Amino acid sequence: MTKKSLLALFPLSLLAMANAVEEKGLCYGVGSATVAGIIFADVAVTVLIVSTTYWYASKRRQKKENADEVYMNVRANCKT
């Protein structure tokens, strides 16, 4: 965007903000218990996702390490 287009859009954005402030009565009020519940649910889902990802990654890493050990043992047995 050019500077001229930004200068043209700036007053329009100010008008939109002023209009939004005037229509304050149309907003839906959300209680503090609802906000706390949403935050708690968000944290719980985030912890669930992180722990599940960590668990699967650990299993996959362990599987890879076990496969490497078997491969290394086969190579060691072939040398003798």
C-alpha positions in Angstrom: 0.0 0.0 0.0 1.2 3.5 -0.7 1.3 6.3 1.7 -1.6 8.1 0.0 -3.9 5.1 0.3 -2.9 4.7 4.0 -3.7 8.4 4.5 -7.1 7.9 2.9 -7.9 4.9 5.0 -6.9 6.4 8.3 -9.8 8.8 8.6 -12.2 6.0 7.6 -10.8 3.8 10.3 -11.3 6.6 12.9 -14.9 7.0 11.8 -15.5 3.2 12.1 -14.0 3.3 15.7 -16.2 6.3 16.6 -19.2 4.5 15.3 -18.4 1.4 17.3 -18.1 3.4 20.5 -21.5 4.9 19.9 -23.2 1.5 19.5 -22.0 0.4 22.9 -25.4 -0.6 24.0 -25.7 -3.4 21.4 -22.8 -5.4 22.8 -23.4 -8.6 24.7 -22.0 -8.7 28.2 -19.9 -11.7 29.2 -19.6 -12.5 32.9 -16.3 -13.0 34.6 -17.1 -16.7 35.3 -17.6 -17.3 31.6 -14.2 -15.7 30.8 -12.5 -17.7 33.6 -14.2 -20.9 32.2 -13.0 -20.1 28.7 -9.4 -19.5 29.9 -9.4 -22.7 32.0 -10.7 -24.8 29.0 -8.1 -23.2 26.7 -5.3 -24.1 29.2 -6.6 -27.6 29.7 -6.9 -28.3 25.9 -3.4 -26.8 25.4 -1.9 -29.0 28.1 -3.7 -32.0 26.6 -2.3 -31.3 23.1 1.2 -30.7 24.4 1.3 -33.9 26.5 -0.2 -36.0 23.7 2.4 -34.7 21.3 5.2 -35.3 23.7 4.0 -38.8 24.4 3.8 -39.7 20.7 7.2 -38.1 20.0 8.8 -40.0 22.9 7.3 -43.3 21.6 8.6 -42.6 18.1 12.0 -41.6 19.3 12.2 -44.7 21.5 11.2 -46.9 18.5 13.9 -45.3 16.4 16.6 -45.8 19.1 15.5 -49.5 19.5 15.7 -50.0 15.7 19.2 -48.4 15.7 20.3 -50.8 18.5 19.1 -53.8 16.6 20.9 -52.6 13.5 24.1 -52.0 15.4 24.0 -55.4 17.0 23.5 -57.1 13.6 26.5 -55.2 12.2 28.6 -56.2 15.2 27.6 -59.9 14.8 28.4 -59.8 11.1 32.0 -58.6 11.8 33.0 -61.6 13.8 
